[in-house]
Amino acid sequence: MRTNRAKVRFLVIGPFLFYLLIFLLWFPRWQHASHSFSTRLLGLLFGAMTAVLMVTGIIGGFFSPFGLGPLVQTAINVYETFFKGGPNRDPAPSSRKTFIAANRPPMVITKQLKDGTPIRGTCPVCDLEFSSEAFEADRTYSHQSTLERWYAEHFEGHVADGEF
């Protein structure tokens, strides 16, 4: 896993370091002899790299008015795959969550709206209460899914504590 992390770091940070190196070579040369062949060559390379970074930024969403572009989404996926969770992370978290969800006892509903939408429930293990009553007047609020999500997150704590 460490070689993958180093490879990703090199592929992500390497171009920026190369861009910095070209700038550090070009700028003093440009100050000293602005019309020399080496200055023009380094300037051309620096300008091309700047253009590539700008196009990547516009397409990728850095400056895009359309939100996250495909390059930013790819960078987020790379981060979540290689960096998030550290070296001791669970190799198959989705299968573990599916197993926990399948074996989780149902939440006890203690209060419902007139239309049957649950707005309060308790954990059958520790009697902790979950409530979305603050949003009772809002019919567009997803009471049931919110209660289920809160209960699922709470129950993962029971599993992590070794109660199940």
C-alpha positions in Angstrom: 0.0 0.0 0.0 2.9 2.4 0.7 4.1 2.1 -2.9 0.7 3.0 -4.2 0.5 6.1 -1.9 4.0 7.2 -3.0 3.1 6.7 -6.7 -0.1 8.7 -6.3 1.8 11.5 -4.5 4.4 11.6 -7.2 1.7 11.7 -10.0 -0.2 14.4 -8.2 2.5 16.6 -6.8 5.2 15.9 -9.4 3.8 18.1 -12.1 3.5 21.0 -9.8 7.1 20.6 -8.6 8.3 20.4 -12.2 6.3 23.6 -12.9 8.0 25.3 -10.0 11.4 24.0 -11.2 10.8 25.5 -14.7 9.8 28.8 -13.2 12.9 28.9 -10.9 15.1 28.2 -14.0 13.3 30.6 -16.3 12.7 33.7 -14.1 16.4 34.5 -13.2 17.5 33.8 -16.7 14.7 36.1 -18.0 15.9 38.8 -15.6 19.5 38.4 -16.7 19.2 37.9 -20.5 15.7 38.2 -21.7 16.4 37.7 -25.4 18.6 34.6 -25.2 17.6 31.3 -26.7 17.5 29.4 -23.4 15.2 32.1 -21.9 12.8 31.8 -24.9 12.8 28.0 -24.7 12.2 28.0 -20.9 9.6 30.7 -21.3 7.8 28.7 -24.0 7.8 25.6 -21.8 6.6 27.7 -18.7 3.8 29.3 -20.8 2.7 25.9 -22.2 2.6 24.4 -18.7 0.6 27.4 -17.4 -1.9 27.0 -20.3 -2.2 23.3 -19.5 -2.8 24.1 -15.8 -5.4 26.7 -16.7 -7.3 24.4 -19.1 -7.2 21.6 -16.5 -8.5 24.0 -13.9 -11.3 25.2 -16.1 -12.3 21.7 -17.2 -11.7 20.1 -13.8 -13.9 22.6 -12.0 -11.4 24.7 -10.1 -12.7 27.8 -11.8 -15.8 26.2 -13.4 -19.2 27.8 -12.7 -20.7 24.3 -13.1 -19.4 22.9 -9.8 -17.2 19.9 -9.5 -15.8 18.8 -12.8 -14.6 15.3 -13.8 -11.0 16.0 -12.8 -11.9 17.2 -9.4 -14.2 14.2 -8.9 -11.3 11.9 -10.0 -9.0 13.6 -7.5 -11.6 13.1 -4.7 -12.0 9.4 -5.6 -8.2 9.0 -5.6 -8.0 10.7 -2.1 -10.8 8.5 -0.7 -9.3 5.3 -2.2 -5.6 5.8 -1.2 -5.5 8.3 1.7 -8.7 8.3 3.7 -8.8 5.9 6.6 -5.1 5.2 6.9 -3.3 1.9 6.7 -5.6 0.1 9.2 -8.8 0.8 7.4 -11.3 -2.0 6.7 -10.6 -3.6 3.3 -14.3 -4.1 2.5 -16.4 -1.6 4.4 -19.4 -1.9 2.1 -19.8 -5.6 2.7 -19.3 -5.0 6.5 -22.0 -2.4 6.5 -24.4 -4.6 4.5 -23.8 -7.4 7.1 -24.5 -5.0 10.0 -27.6 -3.7 8.3 -28.9 -7.2 7.7 -28.4 -8.3 11.3 -29.6 -5.0 13.0 -32.7 -5.3 15.0 -35.5 -2.9 13.9 -35.8 0.5 15.6 -38.8 0.8 18.0 -41.1 3.6 16.7 -42.6 5.5 19.6 -44.4 8.4 17.9 -45.9 8.8 14.4 -47.6 11.6 12.5 -51.3 11.2 11.6 -50.2 9.9 8.2 -48.1 7.2 9.8 -44.7 8.8 9.3 -42.4 8.0 12.2 -40.9 11.0 13.9 -39.5 9.4 17.1 -37.9 6.0 17.7 -35.6 4.3 20.2 -32.7 1.9 20.0 -33.9 -1.6 21.2 -30.4 -2.2 22.8 -29.8 0.9 24.9 -33.2 2.8 24.7 -31.5 5.9 23.2 -34.2 8.1 21.6 -34.0 9.5 18.1 -36.4 12.3 17.2 -37.1 14.5 14.2 -40.0 16.3 15.9 -38.4 19.7 15.3 -39.3 19.2 11.6 -42.8 17.9 12.3 -44.6 20.7 10.4 -42.4 20.2 7.3 -44.0 17.5 5.2 -41.1 17.5 2.7 -38.6 16.5 5.4 -37.6 12.8 5.2 -38.4 11.8 8.8 -38.2 8.1 8.3 -35.0 8.0 6.3 -33.4 10.4 8.8 -34.4 8.3 11.8 -33.1 5.2 10.1 -29.8 6.8 9.2 -29.3 8.1 12.7 -30.2 4.6 14.1 -27.8 2.9 11.7 -24.9 5.2 12.7 -25.7 4.6 16.3 -25.9 0.9 15.9 -22.5 0.8 14.3 -21.2 2.2 17.6 -22.7 -0.8 19.3 -21.0 -3.1 16.9 -17.7 -1.3 17.3 -17.9 -1.6 21.1 -18.2 -5.4 20.6 -21.8 -5.7 21.9 -22.7 -7.6 18.7 
